[in-house]
Every structure is written in C-alpha cells, then in structure tokens.
Amino acid sequence: MLLVLALGVLALAPASPVGASPAAESGFVSSINGLRSSRGLGSLTVSGELTGVARSWAGAMADAGQISHNGSLSSQV
C-alpha cells in the first residue's frame, strides 16, 4: 500500500525543466511529416521566427513555474 501511495505522489510531482534539444525538435517534426506523407499530405516546415518565440515563452513559463498563454504573441510574430 505504501509503495502505491509513493508511486502516486511521484506521478503527480512536476517534471524537471529540460532545455530545448534541436535534435529532439527535428525528430518530432520528422515523425509528423512521416505520418503526413503516409496519408498523402504535404510536409510541414519549421519557422525559425515562431520557434524563437515559442522557446522564449517556454522559458518564461518555466521561470514562473506555471503554464499560461502569451498575451503578447500577436505582436511577436
């Protein structure tokens, strides 16, 4: 019973922040594009501008310790 309780508490604990990994991002896009291709759809492309905005906002949320919307998004793109 104690083990089950401990595992439940660990499952609810927030994960440690992880820095952006260009290799992981590239792999994610490649996986999506592979699935799209298998369904006869065109590939998606990565926008450097949007990636920069997203990384910046992810850092702000990590620093604040909470998830929120970027109220300034429309002026940043």
Biopython code that builds the backbone (N, CA, C, O; Angstrom):
import numpy as np
from Bio.PDB.StructureBuilder import StructureBuilder

atoms = [
    (1, "MET", "N", (0.828, -1.183, 0.000)),
    (1, "MET", "CA", (0.000, 0.000, 0.000)),
    (1, "MET", "C", (0.876, 1.253, 0.000)),
    (1, "MET", "O", (0.596, 2.212, -0.719)),
    (2, "LEU", "N", (1.925, 1.240, 0.799)),
    (2, "LEU", "CA", (2.824, 2.386, 0.869)),
    (2, "LEU", "C", (3.505, 2.623, -0.474)),
    (2, "LEU", "O", (3.687, 3.768, -0.886)),
    (3, "LEU", "N", (3.879, 1.545, -1.156)),
    (3, "LEU", "CA", (4.510, 1.666, -2.463)),
    (3, "LEU", "C", (3.563, 2.317, -3.457)),
    (3, "LEU", "O", (3.981, 3.176, -4.234)),
    (4, "VAL", "N", (2.302, 1.927, -3.445)),
    (4, "VAL", "CA", (1.310, 2.511, -4.353)),
    (4, "VAL", "C", (1.162, 3.997, -4.076)),
    (4, "VAL", "O", (1.103, 4.798, -5.009)),
    (5, "LEU", "N", (1.102, 4.375, -2.806)),
    (5, "LEU", "CA", (0.989, 5.776, -2.432)),
    (5, "LEU", "C", (2.219, 6.559, -2.886)),
    (5, "LEU", "O", (2.092, 7.664, -3.415)),
    (6, "ALA", "N", (3.395, 5.999, -2.684)),
    (6, "ALA", "CA", (4.632, 6.671, -3.089)),
    (6, "ALA", "C", (4.677, 6.865, -4.597)),
    (6, "ALA", "O", (5.070, 7.929, -5.075)),
    (7, "LEU", "N", (4.280, 5.848, -5.345)),
    (7, "LEU", "CA", (4.263, 5.970, -6.802)),
    (7, "LEU", "C", (3.259, 7.018, -7.252)),
    (7, "LEU", "O", (3.514, 7.749, -8.210)),
    (8, "GLY", "N", (2.125, 7.101, -6.577)),
    (8, "GLY", "CA", (1.125, 8.116, -6.908)),
    (8, "GLY", "C", (1.651, 9.518, -6.678)),
    (8, "GLY", "O", (1.419, 10.412, -7.492)),
    (9, "VAL", "N", (2.352, 9.716, -5.582)),
    (9, "VAL", "CA", (2.930, 11.032, -5.286)),
    (9, "VAL", "C", (3.986, 11.389, -6.320)),
    (9, "VAL", "O", (4.037, 12.530, -6.781)),
    (10, "LEU", "N", (4.825, 10.434, -6.690)),
    (10, "LEU", "CA", (5.849, 10.700, -7.699)),
    (10, "LEU", "C", (5.235, 11.022, -9.052)),
    (10, "LEU", "O", (5.767, 11.852, -9.789)),
    (11, "ALA", "N", (4.137, 10.386, -9.385)),
    (11, "ALA", "CA", (3.479, 10.644, -10.666)),
    (11, "ALA", "C", (2.926, 12.056, -10.724)),
    (11, "ALA", "O", (2.835, 12.637, -11.806)),
    (12, "LEU", "N", (2.554, 12.617, -9.582)),
    (12, "LEU", "CA", (1.996, 13.963, -9.543)),
    (12, "LEU", "C", (3.055, 15.044, -9.405)),
    (12, "LEU", "O", (2.751, 16.225, -9.573)),
    (13, "ALA", "N", (4.277, 14.672, -9.106)),
    (13, "ALA", "CA", (5.347, 15.654, -8.932)),
    (13, "ALA", "C", (5.684, 16.292, -10.271)),
    (13, "ALA", "O", (5.723, 15.603, -11.290)),
    (14, "PRO", "N", (5.928, 17.606, -10.284)),
    (14, "PRO", "CA", (6.277, 18.265, -11.545)),
    (14, "PRO", "C", (7.608, 17.758, -12.072)),
    (14, "PRO", "O", (8.527, 17.468, -11.306)),
    (15, "ALA", "N", (7.696, 17.659, -13.377)),
    (15, "ALA", "CA", (8.932, 17.213, -14.007)),
    (15, "ALA", "C", (9.959, 18.336, -13.956)),
    (15, "ALA", "O", (9.600, 19.512, -13.901)),
    (16, "SER", "N", (11.213, 17.978, -13.972)),
    (16, "SER", "CA", (12.269, 18.980, -14.022)),
    (16, "SER", "C", (12.286, 19.612, -15.399)),
    (16, "SER", "O", (12.086, 18.915, -16.394)),
    (17, "PRO", "N", (12.524, 20.932, -15.484)),
    (17, "PRO", "CA", (12.596, 21.571, -16.794)),
    (17, "PRO", "C", (13.749, 20.989, -17.603)),
    (17, "PRO", "O", (14.811, 20.683, -17.061)),
    (18, "VAL", "N", (13.531, 20.844, -18.873)),
    (18, "VAL", "CA", (14.544, 20.320, -19.775)),
    (18, "VAL", "C", (14.773, 21.356, -20.859)),
    (18, "VAL", "O", (13.815, 21.910, -21.397)),
    (19, "GLY", "N", (16.021, 21.624, -21.184)),
    (19, "GLY", "CA", (16.332, 22.592, -22.223)),
    (19, "GLY", "C", (15.922, 22.097, -23.597)),
    (19, "GLY", "O", (15.717, 20.903, -23.814)),
    (20, "ALA", "N", (15.808, 23.034, -24.511)),
    (20, "ALA", "CA", (15.433, 22.695, -25.881)),
    (20, "ALA", "C", (16.523, 21.840, -26.514)),
    (20, "ALA", "O", (17.711, 22.135, -26.384)),
    (21, "SER", "N", (16.117, 20.801, -27.183)),
    (21, "SER", "CA", (17.050, 19.929, -27.881)),
    (21, "SER", "C", (16.729, 19.995, -29.369)),
    (21, "SER", "O", (15.717, 19.446, -29.806)),
    (22, "PRO", "N", (17.578, 20.658, -30.154)),
    (22, "PRO", "CA", (17.317, 20.731, -31.594)),
    (22, "PRO", "C", (17.137, 19.350, -32.230)),
    (22, "PRO", "O", (16.333, 19.196, -33.149)),
    (23, "ALA", "N", (17.874, 18.352, -31.753)),
    (23, "ALA", "CA", (17.736, 17.003, -32.311)),
    (23, "ALA", "C", (16.352, 16.441, -32.013)),
    (23, "ALA", "O", (15.741, 15.805, -32.872)),
    (24, "ALA", "N", (15.853, 16.671, -30.794)),
    (24, "ALA", "CA", (14.515, 16.186, -30.436)),
    (24, "ALA", "C", (13.451, 16.918, -31.237)),
    (24, "ALA", "O", (12.487, 16.309, -31.701)),
    (25, "GLU", "N", (13.626, 18.230, -31.399)),
    (25, "GLU", "CA", (12.661, 19.009, -32.185)),
    (25, "GLU", "C", (12.629, 18.519, -33.626)),
    (25, "GLU", "O", (11.558, 18.351, -34.209)),
    (26, "SER", "N", (13.805, 18.293, -34.195)),
    (26, "SER", "CA", (13.894, 17.814, -35.573)),
    (26, "SER", "C", (13.258, 16.434, -35.719)),
    (26, "SER", "O", (12.561, 16.165, -36.697)),
    (27, "GLY", "N", (13.500, 15.570, -34.749)),
    (27, "GLY", "CA", (12.902, 14.233, -34.774)),
    (27, "GLY", "C", (11.391, 14.280, -34.686)),
    (27, "GLY", "O", (10.698, 13.499, -35.338)),
    (28, "PHE", "N", (10.879, 15.205, -33.871)),
    (28, "PHE", "CA", (9.434, 15.372, -33.724)),
    (28, "PHE", "C", (8.807, 15.796, -35.055)),
    (28, "PHE", "O", (7.799, 15.232, -35.480)),
    (29, "VAL", "N", (9.411, 16.790, -35.705)),
    (29, "VAL", "CA", (8.895, 17.260, -36.994)),
    (29, "VAL", "C", (9.011, 16.155, -38.041)),
    (29, "VAL", "O", (8.103, 15.978, -38.853)),
    (30, "SER", "N", (10.106, 15.419, -38.032)),
    (30, "SER", "CA", (10.277, 14.312, -38.983)),
    (30, "SER", "C", (9.204, 13.247, -38.789)),
    (30, "SER", "O", (8.683, 12.701, -39.762)),
    (31, "SER", "N", (8.874, 12.951, -37.536)),
    (31, "SER", "CA", (7.826, 11.962, -37.254)),
    (31, "SER", "C", (6.472, 12.434, -37.768)),
    (31, "SER", "O", (5.727, 11.665, -38.375)),
    (32, "ILE", "N", (6.163, 13.694, -37.522)),
    (32, "ILE", "CA", (4.893, 14.250, -38.004)),
    (32, "ILE", "C", (4.854, 14.213, -39.524)),
    (32, "ILE", "O", (3.852, 13.809, -40.115)),
    (33, "ASN", "N", (5.946, 14.635, -40.159)),
    (33, "ASN", "CA", (5.962, 14.650, -41.620)),
    (33, "ASN", "C", (5.908, 13.246, -42.206)),
    (33, "ASN", "O", (5.331, 13.054, -43.276)),
    (34, "GLY", "N", (6.488, 12.269, -41.537)),
    (34, "GLY", "CA", (6.375, 10.885, -41.994)),
    (34, "GLY", "C", (4.936, 10.408, -41.970)),
    (34, "GLY", "O", (4.472, 9.748, -42.900)),
    (35, "LEU", "N", (4.234, 10.746, -40.900)),
    (35, "LEU", "CA", (2.821, 10.383, -40.796)),
    (35, "LEU", "C", (1.998, 11.114, -41.852)),
    (35, "LEU", "O", (1.129, 10.518, -42.487)),
    (36, "ARG", "N", (2.270, 12.397, -42.038)),
    (36, "ARG", "CA", (1.541, 13.168, -43.055)),
    (36, "ARG", "C", (1.781, 12.573, -44.443)),
    (36, "ARG", "O", (0.848, 12.433, -45.233)),
    (37, "SER", "N", (3.022, 12.227, -44.731)),
    (37, "SER", "CA", (3.362, 11.651, -46.032)),
    (37, "SER", "C", (2.624, 10.335, -46.263)),
    (37, "SER", "O", (2.164, 10.068, -47.373)),
    (38, "SER", "N", (2.508, 9.518, -45.226)),
    (38, "SER", "CA", (1.814, 8.232, -45.360)),
    (38, "SER", "C", (0.328, 8.417, -45.632)),
    (38, "SER", "O", (-0.351, 7.493, -46.079)),
    (39, "ARG", "N", (-0.168, 9.614, -45.358)),
    (39, "ARG", "CA", (-1.581, 9.919, -45.601)),
    (39, "ARG", "C", (-1.772, 10.804, -46.837)),
    (39, "ARG", "O", (-2.866, 11.312, -47.085)),
    (40, "GLY", "N", (-0.687, 10.981, -47.610)),
    (40, "GLY", "CA", (-0.764, 11.758, -48.837)),
    (40, "GLY", "C", (-0.782, 13.266, -48.623)),
    (40, "GLY", "O", (-1.187, 14.009, -49.516)),
    (41, "LEU", "N", (-0.352, 13.723, -47.462)),
    (41, "LEU", "CA", (-0.335, 15.157, -47.157)),
    (41, "LEU", "C", (1.077, 15.707, -47.292)),
    (41, "LEU", "O", (2.058, 14.978, -47.144)),
    (42, "GLY", "N", (1.166, 16.999, -47.575)),
    (42, "GLY", "CA", (2.460, 17.653, -47.709)),
    (42, "GLY", "C", (3.169, 17.813, -46.371)),
    (42, "GLY", "O", (2.559, 17.725, -45.306)),
    (43, "SER", "N", (4.458, 18.047, -46.456)),
    (43, "SER", "CA", (5.275, 18.226, -45.257)),
    (43, "SER", "C", (5.063, 19.598, -44.639)),
    (43, "SER", "O", (4.732, 20.565, -45.325)),
    (44, "LEU", "N", (5.259, 19.661, -43.336)),
    (44, "LEU", "CA", (5.265, 20.932, -42.624)),
    (44, "LEU", "C", (6.693, 21.460, -42.607)),
    (44, "LEU", "O", (7.645, 20.681, -42.633)),
    (45, "THR", "N", (6.842, 22.772, -42.562)),
    (45, "THR", "CA", (8.171, 23.365, -42.445)),
    (45, "THR", "C", (8.271, 24.088, -41.105)),
    (45, "THR", "O", (7.269, 24.534, -40.547)),
    (46, "VAL", "N", (9.474, 24.194, -40.611)),
    (46, "VAL", "CA", (9.714, 24.851, -39.328)),
    (46, "VAL", "C", (10.025, 26.319, -39.577)),
    (46, "VAL", "O", (10.847, 26.651, -40.430)),
    (47, "SER", "N", (9.366, 27.194, -38.829)),
    (47, "SER", "CA", (9.612, 28.628, -38.902)),
    (47, "SER", "C", (10.584, 29.013, -37.791)),
    (47, "SER", "O", (10.286, 28.846, -36.608)),
    (48, "GLY", "N", (11.731, 29.524, -38.176)),
    (48, "GLY", "CA", (12.703, 29.966, -37.182)),
    (48, "GLY", "C", (12.150, 31.054, -36.283)),
    (48, "GLY", "O", (12.428, 31.074, -35.084)),
    (49, "GLU", "N", (11.366, 31.960, -36.855)),
    (49, "GLU", "CA", (10.771, 33.047, -36.074)),
    (49, "GLU", "C", (9.823, 32.498, -35.009)),
    (49, "GLU", "O", (9.894, 32.891, -33.844)),
    (50, "LEU", "N", (8.935, 31.587, -35.416)),
    (50, "LEU", "CA", (7.986, 31.013, -34.460)),
    (50, "LEU", "C", (8.686, 30.144, -33.421)),
    (50, "LEU", "O", (8.286, 30.118, -32.257)),
    (51, "THR", "N", (9.721, 29.438, -33.838)),
    (51, "THR", "CA", (10.476, 28.611, -32.902)),
    (51, "THR", "C", (11.115, 29.482, -31.822)),
    (51, "THR", "O", (11.110, 29.124, -30.645)),
    (52, "GLY", "N", (11.661, 30.622, -32.226)),
    (52, "GLY", "CA", (12.266, 31.537, -31.259)),
    (52, "GLY", "C", (11.256, 32.075, -30.262)),
    (52, "GLY", "O", (11.531, 32.141, -29.064)),
    (53, "VAL", "N", (10.074, 32.465, -30.763)),
    (53, "VAL", "CA", (9.014, 32.968, -29.880)),
    (53, "VAL", "C", (8.582, 31.867, -28.917)),
    (53, "VAL", "O", (8.405, 32.116, -27.724)),
    (54, "ALA", "N", (8.411, 30.653, -29.431)),
    (54, "ALA", "CA", (7.967, 29.533, -28.594)),
    (54, "ALA", "C", (9.002, 29.197, -27.522)),
    (54, "ALA", "O", (8.645, 28.966, -26.367)),
    (55, "ARG", "N", (10.272, 29.170, -27.894)),
    (55, "ARG", "CA", (11.318, 28.872, -26.910)),
    (55, "ARG", "C", (11.375, 29.944, -25.826)),
    (55, "ARG", "O", (11.533, 29.638, -24.644)),
    (56, "SER", "N", (11.247, 31.199, -26.240)),
    (56, "SER", "CA", (11.276, 32.297, -25.276)),
    (56, "SER", "C", (10.118, 32.192, -24.286)),
    (56, "SER", "O", (10.299, 32.369, -23.081)),
    (57, "TRP", "N", (8.924, 31.901, -24.810)),
    (57, "TRP", "CA", (7.756, 31.801, -23.930)),
    (57, "TRP", "C", (7.853, 30.568, -23.029)),
    (57, "TRP", "O", (7.455, 30.619, -21.866)),
    (58, "ALA", "N", (8.373, 29.475, -23.554)),
    (58, "ALA", "CA", (8.558, 28.274, -22.730)),
    (58, "ALA", "C", (9.503, 28.580, -21.569)),
    (58, "ALA", "O", (9.285, 28.115, -20.450)),
    (59, "GLY", "N", (10.548, 29.356, -21.833)),
    (59, "GLY", "CA", (11.466, 29.751, -20.773)),
    (59, "GLY", "C", (10.788, 30.623, -19.726)),
    (59, "GLY", "O", (11.021, 30.465, -18.528)),
    (60, "ALA", "N", (9.941, 31.553, -20.191)),
    (60, "ALA", "CA", (9.214, 32.426, -19.260)),
    (60, "ALA", "C", (8.280, 31.605, -18.373)),
    (60, "ALA", "O", (8.180, 31.860, -17.173)),
    (61, "MET", "N", (7.594, 30.616, -18.964)),
    (61, "MET", "CA", (6.697, 29.770, -18.170)),
    (61, "MET", "C", (7.490, 28.922, -17.180)),
    (61, "MET", "O", (7.067, 28.736, -16.039)),
    (62, "ALA", "N", (8.641, 28.408, -17.614)),
    (62, "ALA", "CA", (9.476, 27.603, -16.714)),
    (62, "ALA", "C", (9.962, 28.447, -15.537)),
    (62, "ALA", "O", (9.958, 27.990, -14.394)),
    (63, "ASP", "N", (10.378, 29.675, -15.824)),
    (63, "ASP", "CA", (10.840, 30.566, -14.757)),
    (63, "ASP", "C", (9.722, 30.886, -13.772)),
    (63, "ASP", "O", (9.959, 30.991, -12.568)),
    (64, "ALA", "N", (8.487, 31.041, -14.295)),
    (64, "ALA", "CA", (7.335, 31.364, -13.446)),
    (64, "ALA", "C", (6.794, 30.131, -12.732)),
    (64, "ALA", "O", (6.061, 30.252, -11.751)),
    (65, "GLY", "N", (7.154, 28.949, -13.221)),
    (65, "GLY", "CA", (6.664, 27.715, -12.616)),
    (65, "GLY", "C", (5.205, 27.444, -12.902)),
    (65, "GLY", "O", (4.540, 26.744, -12.139)),
    (66, "GLN", "N", (4.696, 27.995, -14.003)),
    (66, "GLN", "CA", (3.294, 27.749, -14.366)),
    (66, "GLN", "C", (3.114, 27.883, -15.875)),
    (66, "GLN", "O", (3.907, 28.521, -16.567)),
    (67, "ILE", "N", (2.052, 27.263, -16.353)),
    (67, "ILE", "CA", (1.719, 27.320, -17.772)),
    (67, "ILE", "C", (0.694, 28.424, -17.971)),
    (67, "ILE", "O", (-0.278, 28.522, -17.223)),
    (68, "SER", "N", (0.917, 29.259, -18.987)),
    (68, "SER", "CA", (-0.018, 30.344, -19.275)),
    (68, "SER", "C", (0.060, 30.705, -20.750)),
    (68, "SER", "O", (0.968, 30.284, -21.466)),
    (69, "HIS", "N", (-0.909, 31.491, -21.184)),
    (69, "HIS", "CA", (-0.923, 31.965, -22.565)),
    (69, "HIS", "C", (-0.014, 33.184, -22.698)),
    (69, "HIS", "O", (0.171, 33.942, -21.746)),
    (70, "ASN", "N", (0.544, 33.357, -23.878)),
    (70, "ASN", "CA", (1.393, 34.505, -24.175)),
    (70, "ASN", "C", (0.504, 35.632, -24.678)),
    (70, "ASN", "O", (0.090, 35.626, -25.838)),
    (71, "GLY", "N", (0.210, 36.585, -23.829)),
    (71, "GLY", "CA", (-0.654, 37.700, -24.198)),
    (71, "GLY", "C", (-0.056, 38.617, -25.241)),
    (71, "GLY", "O", (-0.781, 39.402, -25.852)),
    (72, "SER", "N", (1.247, 38.542, -25.463)),
    (72, "SER", "CA", (1.926, 39.402, -26.435)),
    (72, "SER", "C", (2.212, 38.685, -27.750)),
    (72, "SER", "O", (2.922, 39.223, -28.600)),
    (73, "LEU", "N", (1.678, 37.494, -27.929)),
    (73, "LEU", "CA", (2.011, 36.684, -29.103)),
    (73, "LEU", "C", (1.769, 37.420, -30.413)),
    (73, "LEU", "O", (2.612, 37.378, -31.309)),
    (74, "SER", "N", (0.623, 38.098, -30.538)),
    (74, "SER", "CA", (0.295, 38.735, -31.819)),
    (74, "SER", "C", (1.303, 39.813, -32.201)),
    (74, "SER", "O", (1.498, 40.070, -33.388)),
    (75, "SER", "N", (1.939, 40.443, -31.236)),
    (75, "SER", "CA", (2.932, 41.472, -31.553)),
    (75, "SER", "C", (4.328, 40.875, -31.760)),
    (75, "SER", "O", (5.245, 41.582, -32.178)),
    (76, "GLN", "N", (4.494, 39.597, -31.474)),
    (76, "GLN", "CA", (5.804, 38.955, -31.590)),
    (76, "GLN", "C", (5.980, 38.188, -32.895)),
    (76, "GLN", "O", (7.075, 37.710, -33.191)),
    (77, "VAL", "N", (4.922, 38.068, -33.666)),
    (77, "VAL", "CA", (5.025, 37.341, -34.939)),
    (77, "VAL", "C", (4.688, 38.242, -36.100)),
    (77, "VAL", "O", (4.720, 37.805, -37.250)),
]
sb = StructureBuilder()
sb.init_structure("model")
sb.init_model(0)
sb.init_chain("A")
sb.init_seg("    ")
for serial, (resi, resn, name, xyz) in enumerate(atoms, 1):
    if name == "N":
        sb.init_residue(resn, " ", resi, " ")
    sb.init_atom(name, np.array(xyz, "f"), 0.0, 1.0, " ", f" {name:<3s}", serial, name[0])
structure = sb.get_structure()
